[in-house]
Every structure is written in C-alpha cells, then in structure tokens.
C-alpha cells in the first residue's frame, strides 16, 4: 500500500490511497484508488474515505496534485493545480462520479425514511368498473344509422328505443341470452351512461319484451336500414348471396310454433330447431332475413326470397337486377327453373351431379382446359412457388353457359376421403367374410342384413362394388362372400375433384 499525502492546515491531511486485490482463482490483480482524509480527534488521529476514484491512469507523481485539486473542489474552490490539463480532467471525472453517488445515496436515504405499507395482491379487488370502448363504437354507429328515428317511426317510446339500443349493442359486444344481456347492462357496461333514459334499475322482463317488439317490426327495420346504408355507402349490389342455417333450443319449446325436429347443422338433431335465412349483398351488408320452422326444406324457401326481392328490396333493383349466387344445397332443378322464370341472373352449382354429363371432357381436363393458378400471396411472399390449380372450360348454352371445373385441391381431398372410405368398407366386408367362414354368422337373412348395413354406412363407395353371397346346396346358409369392383369406380375416379358451375351470363370468360 502506497500513500501520497498532501497537508492542508494543521488538523487535516488528504491523500490518495491505492489498494490492490487479487482474484484467488485467476490470480489476477486489481487496483482501486480512493481519496482519504486524515484528521485529529481527542482520541487520536482517524482516517475516512471521502471519495471513490476507481482506477487512476495518472502517474503516482501527480496524485498529490490531484488530491489538492479535489480538496479545493469539495470546498468550492479552483486550485492552481488545475492549470494542468490532465489534473483538471481527472478531477472533473472524479467529481461527476462523486455527484452521482451522492444523489443515489440521498434517494436511498429518503426511501428508507418513507412509510411503506405491504399489500397482499391476492386480496386486492376493484368495484364499480365498467366497459367503455366497444360501447362508444356501438353508440356512434347507432347514431350514424339514425336508429332512433327509425324506431320512432315504428312507434317505439323513448324507453323502448333506449332498451333497443342496449340490447342490440349488447348482443354485438357480448353475444349471449336475454338474461345475460340484462346482467351485462346492470353490472358491466358503461352504455347506460350514454342513453337518454336511465336503465340502471330496469327489470329483466323488459329485455325479453323489447326483443319481441324488435321482431314484430323486423321487416320495417330492415327496410329502413337498407335505405340508410344506401345513402352512406355507394354500392352497385350486383351480387346477392343467399344461404340458410339452423339453431336449436335446449328446452322443449312446446309453445314455439316454429320449433320442430330436423337435421341440425350443429349436430343437435335431438333438439327442436328453427331455420334462419339471410340475404346479403357482395359487400356483406344484410338485405333481409327470414325465419322458418326447424323442419323447413331449404330448397322450398327460395321462392319467398325472390318474391321479397322483387317487392321489398326494390331500391336494390333500380340500377341493375342483382345476380343470385347459391350453393348446391338450394340449387335444385326446380329452383333453377324458378330463377329463370323470374328473370334473375344467377351463378350456381346444381344439386344434381351435372359433371357426369361431361365425363369425356374431364378425362383430359389438365391438358385441354384453361389453367388458373391459385397460389396465395402469403405463399408467394414466403418463396413457395407450388400452387393448387383449377382447370376450367366454358360450354355455351342456349341462354347462359356452363363452366367445367377441375380443382387440384378438391381432387386431392376427395381422393384421400375416397381412399379412406374404401379401405374401411373393404375391411368391414372382409371381416364379415371371415365371420361367415368361421361359422359365426351364416343364415342368408342375417348375412344379407349385414351387407345392407354396410351399403348404408358407405353409400358413396358400396355402389361401385358387387357383393356376391355363395350359398350351400340347400341355399339356406352362406358359406363364403366375394366382391368385385364395378366399372363405375373408374368413372368416379375420373370425376374426382370435378364440378360444374352454371350461369346466366354469356359474356364473361371461363
């Protein structure tokens, strides 16, 4: 340890001390320098560290001058030693570090003096908080659509209009039951603050009642909304899309005239259903909706929709009659005839398998049809050049045209599905064959029932196979089963991934 002392006055001496430490593992030595003050007390001389200096680069011969410069800085003076540039820079750096440490120590002392209270975060709760953001958007759109004026024209009172807004905006933000909407309105939303009528103490029966009032005025409300949307957005409405779905009631729905059993699209055929139909334009704006019984045949609903389009949606038909687009669930032969009779333009995929009429064309579709690549932009941006293609060919009709289509993506999907169904069908047939040979089941009636069940289970595959039962001499027992693939299976393979679009348009390309 080396000390270089510099005496100021008679009672205090400041000097710079160098301390060397060694890392026990690496044996590396580290140097540290501090400014030390030596002073006298009644009990004798004492020393204290005034300032940490880190590791100095000044030569030891300059330490005495630096100690004097720092002593002057601490006393608020500039010494003669600072005329030396190296001494002045070292003093400046040391004082900056000293000021930072002083501030840090001050903050620490103030923090130590503060009165902190420990809080258990698990026990913290909030009260009276309500959602606001989505409600502001819903309320603004309500005003833009002039819903208050529309409902007033339907005879709604002030409180009914406020309730209607609460229910409709609530269903958009948190779709649920009427009871859940009532709880949401009372407990979780700030929408009540925006309404002109105080609904904070409204009963749940009022929510049920306003829903009934809205349903009774559905057609007038839909008509008014179409008028308002037409004034807000310039839309040609060249395409009309129409489709149906259904929903189920978990209760018995005994007093609901529309609730009937049918095929549920949500796999709940054990419940009573209602059918919902929606007509939208090519921008997704609803034109009108319909509600049917749960056992409603989908194709039979088209006439109602077309009649209402002719009468109720006349504003959409002023510039140009819209084109009807439907999937094959509604596009029966009778409905196609109806559309033509009512002179609506259309684009449909017929319910019947029209592609069977063009099997010769589909045999060489990939060589003779026009190819349309359908690679998505995301795939292309990632450097994926492989794309699924659709091959198309236009066939003129007397009025309109048909487009023969072969989709590679659909072809792969159908091949995979057919292969799996065929594998399972043949496995079940061979299992039955083994049971017959073992004598587990041999009576002709029982074996025939089992074969019939297999045909019901695999209708798309079983029709392409002949299954032969080999009987004993008395023709009462089956002793073996054989099967043979029909020629229609090859025809099915050719038409895999194929479909036909029919349209009234004669000018568009395939």
N, C-alpha and C positions, 0 to 999 in steps of 0.2 A: 504494500500500500504506500502510495506516494502522496504527500500533502504539499501544496504550494500556498503559503499564507500571505495575506495582504492585510495590514493593520490599519484600521480607521479609528481615530480617537484612542482612548485609554482602556475602555471596557469591552469592546467588541472587535473580533477579528473574523473576516470572511475568507474562505479559501475553497478551492475545487478539489474534490476527493475522487480518486479513481479506485473502483472496486473490480476485481477480476473473479469470475465464477467459471467453473469447469463442469461440462456435461460428463457424468460418470460413465455413460455408455459410449459416447462418441469421442470422449477425451478432448472435445473442442472447447476453447476458452472464449469467454465473452467479457467485454469491458463495459462498464457503466460509470457515468460521471454525474456527480451531484454538487450543488453549491451548499456549503456547510457554514453555519455561523457559530463561532466560539464566543461564549460570554461568561462573565463572572457573576457568581451568586454568593450569598452568605455561607453556603456550604461548599463553596469551591467552584472551579471552572466547569462549565457544562457546554455541550455541543448539540445542535439541532439542524436537521436538513431543511433548507429554505426552498430549494428548487431542484427538480429533476432535470438534468441536461441531456439525457440519453447518452449517445456515444459521440464524443467530440472529435473533430478532424483537425482542430488547431494543434500545432505543436505545443509541447509542455511548457516551452519558454514563454508562450503567450497566455497561459492560464491565469497568471496573476493579473494581467491587464483586463481579461475578460471578467474576472471576479470583481474588480473595481468598477467596470462598466455596469455590471448587473446590480451592484450595490447602489450605484447612482440612479439607475432606472427605477429600482424599488423605492428610492427616496424621492423620485420625481425630478431627477436632475440628469443632465447630459455631461459626461466626464470628458476630459481631454483625450482619453484613450480611444474614444470613438472616432477620432480623426482617421484612425487606421480602418480601412475598408473591411478587412477580414474580421476585426474585432466587432465592428458595428453590425455586420451581417449575422455573426454568431449570436450577438446579444439580442438582435431583433427576433431571430428564430426561437431562442430560448424564452423570451417574454411572451411570444404568441402562444407557445405550448403552455406556459405558466397561466395565462389568462383563461385558456380553455379548461384547464384542470380546476381553476378557481370557480368558474361558472358551474362545472359539473358537481363539485363538492357542495356549492350553495344549493343547487337543486336537490341534491340528496338530503341535505340537512332539512330543507323545507318539507320534503316528502316525509322524512322521519317524524317531523313535528305535526304533520297532518293527522286529522282524526278520521281514520278509515273504519268502515263497518263491513264485516264479512256477510255476504249474501248467498244463500243457498239457491242456485239457479233452478234446481228441480222444483222449488216451491213457488217460483215466480209465476204469476198469472196476469192476464190482461182482461179488461172488461169494457163492454160497450164499443168494441171495434167493429167497423162495417166496411164492406167492399164499395169502391167508388169508381175505379177506372172503366170497367166494361159498361157500367150504368150510364156514364157520361156519353159514351158512344151510342148506346141504345136510345137514350133520350134525344140526342141530336138527330138521329135518323128518324125517330118518331116525328119530330118537328118538321124535318125536311119532306117527309111523305105526307104532311098535313093530315095526320091520322085523327086529330081531334075534330077537324071539320068534317071528315068522312063519317066518323061515328056520330057526330051531332046530326048529320043528315039521316042517319039510321034511327034517330030518336033516342040516343043514349043520353042520360043525365050526366052532370058533372062528376058525380061519384062513380058512375059506371064507366066513364071514359078514363078516369084515373085508375080504376081497378083493371080495365082492359090493358092499359099500358103496363101496369105492374105485372100482370100475368104473362103478357106476350114477351116483354123484355126479360122477365124471369126465366121463361122457357128457353130463350136464346142463350142466356148466360149459364143457367144450371138446369138443363132439361130433366124433368122428373114428374112426379104425380102432382095433382092439385094440392094435396095435403102438404107435400114437401115445399111447393111454391109458397104456400101460406106461411110456413115456418121460416123460409128464407126471407120473406118480406118483413116478418116481425123481428127477426133476430140477426140477420147477417148482411143486409144491403142498405146502402145509403140512398137508394132510389126514392124512398118515402120522403126524403128531404127536398126532392125536386118536383114532386107532384103538387098540384094546386089544392088538393084535398088531403086532409090528414087521415092516413090509413093505418096509423100505428096501432089502433085498437080494433081493427076490423076482424070479424069472425071468419072462420074457415068456410062456412056455408056461402058467404058472399063470393068466394073464389070459385066454388062449384057453379054458382048461378051465372056469373059473368061468362064462364066458358060456354054455357048453354046459350046465352044471348049472342055471343060471337058466332056460334054455329048456325043459329037461326038466320043471321044476316050474312052468311058466308058469301053468297053469290054477289050481293051488292058491294060487300067489302072488296072482294077480288076484282070486280069491275072497276071500282074506284082506284084501287092500287095500280091496275094496268094503265089507267088514264094518267095517273101521276107519274109513273115510271116512264111513260112515253114522252111526257113533257121534260123529264130530267135527262133522259138518255135517248140519243138518236139511234134507233135500231131498225134495220130493214125487216127483221123477222122472216127470213126466207126459209127457215127450217123449224119444224115443230117436232119435238121428241115426246113420245107418249109411252108410259110403262106403268105397271101395277106391282104392288106388293101387298102383303097382309100382315096383320099383327094379332096377337092373341090376348085373351082375358084369362087370368088365373082363377077368377071366381066362376060361378055358374052362369052369370049373365042371363038369368031367366027372363028379366024384363026388357032385355035389349032385342028389338025386333031384327036387327041386322046381324046379331051374333049367331053364327052357325058353324058346325064342324066342316072341315075341309082339309085340303093339303096345305100344311103350314110351311112357309119358306124359312121359318126359324126352327124347324124340326119339332114343333109343338102341336102336332095334329091331335093330341089328347085334349086340347082346349078349344073353346069356342073362338071363332075368328071373325074379323071384319076385313074387307078388302079396300085398299086405298089406291086411287088412281091419280096421277099427276101429269099435267101437260106443261112443258116448259119450252122456251124458245132457245135458239142456238147460243145465247149468252147465259143461259141458266136461269133466266127470270121466269117465275111461275106465271102461267096464263090463267089456269083454273085447276081445281081439284074436284074429285068425286069420291063418294063413299058408297061402297056396295056391301052386300051380305058376304059372309065368310065363305059361302059355298058358290059364289059367283063364278061363272065360266068366263075366263079372261077374254077370249075372242068375241064374246057377245057384247062386251062393253064398248066396242069401237063405234057403233052407230050413235050412241049417246054423245060421245066425244065429238064426232064430226058434226052432228046436229047443233051442238052448242057452239062449236067453232063458227058455223055458218051464221048463227043468230047473235050469240052473246059476245063473241070476240070480233065483231065487225070492224073495230078500229084497226086490228092487226091485218085485216084483209084488204084495206083500202088501196095500198100501193101495189101489193103483189100477193097472190094466194100462196100461203106457206106450203112448203114441201113436208109431207108426213114421213117420219122415219120411225120404224118399228122393228123389234126383234122377231124371231120366228115363233115365239110363244103366242103372239096375237095374229100373225100374218097367215091366216088360213086362206084357202081358195075363195071362200065366200066373202071374207073381208077384203081381199084384193079386188073382187068384183064390185063390192060396195064403194071402195075408194075410187075406182074408175067411173062408176055411175055418178058419183057426186063431184067428179072432175077435180079431185085434189091431185097435185103432183106427188110422187112418192118415191122412196128408196126402201126396199125391204129385202129380207132373206126369207123366202117362203117356208112354211112349216113342213111341207112335204119335201121329200128328197129329190129335188129337181136335177141334182148333179147326175143322177142315174141316166138321164136322157142324153148326156154328153160324154159317156164313158170313152168313146173313140177319141174325142178331143183331148181328154185328160191323160190318155196313155202317154203322149209325148209333150205334156204341158211345159216341162222345163226347157225343151228345145224349141218349141214353136210359139209359146206365149211371150208377152212383153214382161220383162223383169223389173220389179220395183224393189230397191234396197231399202230396208227399214232400220239401218243401224242408228242407234240413238246418239244424240250429240255428246252425251256423257261418255259413251263408249269410245267415240272418235277422239274426244279430248284426252282420253287415257291411252291412246295409241292402239286401241283394239280395232283391227280392220275387219274382223269376221262379222258378218251381219246375217240376219234372217231375212230371206227374200219372200216376196209374194209375186206369183206369176199370174197375169191377167190377160183375158182375151174378150173382146166385145162381140156380142152376137146381136144383130139388128132384129127387131120385131116389127109387127105392123104398126103398133103405137108404142114407142119406147125402145128399150134394149135390155139385154141381159149381159152381165159380166161374169165370165167363168173365172174362178179364183182358186189358186193352189198356194196355201201358206206353208212355208217350211216349218215354222214354229208350231203351227197346229198339226202338221203332219207328224213331227217328232212326238208331240204329246199324245196323239191318237194311237200311234204305233206302240208307244210304251204302255198305254192303257189297254189296248187290244191284246198285247203280248201277255200282260199280267192276267187279264180275264181268261184268255185261252189256256194259260198254264194252270190256273185254278180249276177251270172247267174239266180239263183232261185229267187232272189229279183226282177230282171227285168221281169221274167216270171210272178210272182205273181202281179207285177204292171200292166202288160198287162191284166192279168186275171181280175183285179179289174176294169180297164177301160172298158173291154167288158161287165161286169155285170152291170155297171152303164149306159151303152148305149153310151159312148163317142166314141167308135170305134167298129163297128160290121160287116161291109161288109167283106165277105170272102177274097176278093182280098187284102184289106188293112191289115187285121189281118195276112194273110199269109206272106205279105211283112215284117211286123214287126217281125214275128217269124224267117224269113230268115236272117234278120239283126242280131238278137240275136245269131243265129248259126255262123254267120261270126265273131261276136265280141268275142265269147267264143268257138273257134273251138276245143280245147282240152277237153272241158267239155260237150259241147252240143251233141257231137256224142254219149255220153253214156246215153242220155235221149230220150225217145219217147214223143213227144208233140202231143196231140190229140185235135182237134177242134170239139166241139159239135155244130151242126147246127140246125136251126129251120126247120119246116116242109117243107118250100119252098127251103131250102138249099141255101139261099142267105145271111143269116146273121149268125154270130157266137154268141151263147148265153152263152157259157162257154168254159174254157180251162182247160185241165188236163194234167198231165205229170207223167211219170213213169221211174224209173231208170232201165237201161238195165243190163244184167249180165256182160257185158264188163267192167262195172265200177269196179267190184270186181277184174277182171283181171288187170285192170290199177293199182289198189291198191297193188297187189302182186308185180308188176314190178316197183314200185316207188323206186327210188334210184339205179336201176339196169342198167348195160350196159355191152357190150361185146367187148373185145379187141381181134383183130386178128393179128397174127404174122406168119412170115415165119419160125421163129426159132422153132426147135424141141427139143433143149437140155436144155433150161432154165426152171426153176421151175415156178409155177404159181406166 
